[in-house]
Amino acid sequence: MLIAARFLQGVGGAMASSVSLAMIVMLFPEPEDRAKAFGAFSFVGASGASVGQVLGGILTQALSWHWIFFVNLPIGLLAILMAVRVLDADRGLGFGDGADFLGAILVTSGLMLGIYAIVEAGQFGWTSLDGAAPGVGSIGLLAAFLVRQARTAKPLLPLRILVSRPVAGANTVQALMVAALFGFQVLIAMYLQNVLRYTPAQTGLAMLPAAVTIGAISLFVAARAIARLGEQAVLMAGLALLILGIGMLTRLPSGDANYATDLLPTMLSAGGFGLAITALTALGMSGARPDDAGLVSGLFNATGTIGSALGVGVLTILANSRAESLLASGADPTVALTGGFHLAFGVGTGLLLVALVISAIVLRSAPFPSPGARLAVASLKPRRYAGPITGRRCGPTETAVRR
């Protein structure tokens, strides 16, 4: 029941998240306004993470783990009511125009089998048949998906999207960054509970500064920094902060850690994610044509989800393997656990370093209009018009056409 329910939850999350960034692109055509909107979008995600971490620990400790699922029901109902009230109804193409169901089956099966292969490899070894067979099957399914996209008239993912430098670069950087950060979230919670013996509620509160810092920087700092420095510079600054924070965890003590000196600096430096994800989203969506905005939005969200799953799987396996090796050599269990976490955090730091290099080489910021140009556009542009989505602002091109 749990696996089936989580599968349905994933389907719903994919349907909702695949249009969210596309709506921001449609609502805010000007770069400066769009950067602010992306910052607000990142803030909402961080706020949800902060509430979830604290409330999840409290509910688990006070009631039971079942309540971490029940609490989503009123939140989901509220979101539906707000969407019905705020967003105007529209019509899509429907399934009559064709839909690549085979492509969807191939890519979903390939990704699921790939993650299963990683889990099995961690349990039975990377060269075992249990890990190798699903891995080969995953590669075959994903290759078949690419062939299908190249040949079908209605591809699920047109391959021209992947040729776009901003789209390909931003999705690669996001996969690496999210893999390191989600692995950090899981592993640091395990360290707090299994090494320092924190309760679930204490663990949630210990991780709260990271989420609060991410949210505050996303909302109040990221957009202003992007307007002054450009997306690429802000992205690299955010990644540098994350490298510093995750790198410090490779020196965690195996007992009697001081939260203020050993953990809090990393929690605060996690605010770099608020800078990086806002700038990265703007860079990735800048490579989308208007008719591809929904597709690129879905790809960007899918990349984040896949990166998080792979990051948690790989880093957890590495930590467990290292801990078992140290235990077999006679190390104390707490020392062995901490040694496993050190290795995982070191690999996570390496992933972030690769993301930083790709950001420097592949991604480039689009320059913001000069203040004089923005003033000239503002003098021609009405503040609002009755567009397909209530309250949508129009860009200079639309204004000229309407005039």
Secondary structure, DSSP 8 states (H G I E B T S, - for coil): -HHHHHHHHHHHHHHHHHHHHHHHHHH--SHHHHHHHHHHHHHHHHHHHHHHHHHHHHHHHHT-TTHHHHTHHHHHHHHHHHHHHHS-------GGG---HHHHHHHHHHHHHHHHHHHHHHHH-TTSHHHHHHHHHHHHHHHHHHHHHHH-SS-SS-HHHHH-HHHHHHHHHHHHHHHHHHHHHHHHHHHHHHTS---HHHHHHHHHHHHHHHHHHHHHTHHHHHHHH-HHHHHHHHHHHHHHHHHHGGG--SSS--IIIIIHHHHHHTTHHHHHHHHHHHHHHHT--GGGHHHHHHHHHHHHHHHHHHHHHHHHHHHHHHHHHHHHTT--HHHHHHHHHHHHHHHHHHHHHHHHHHHHHT--------HHHHHHHHHH--S----SSTT----HHHHHHH-
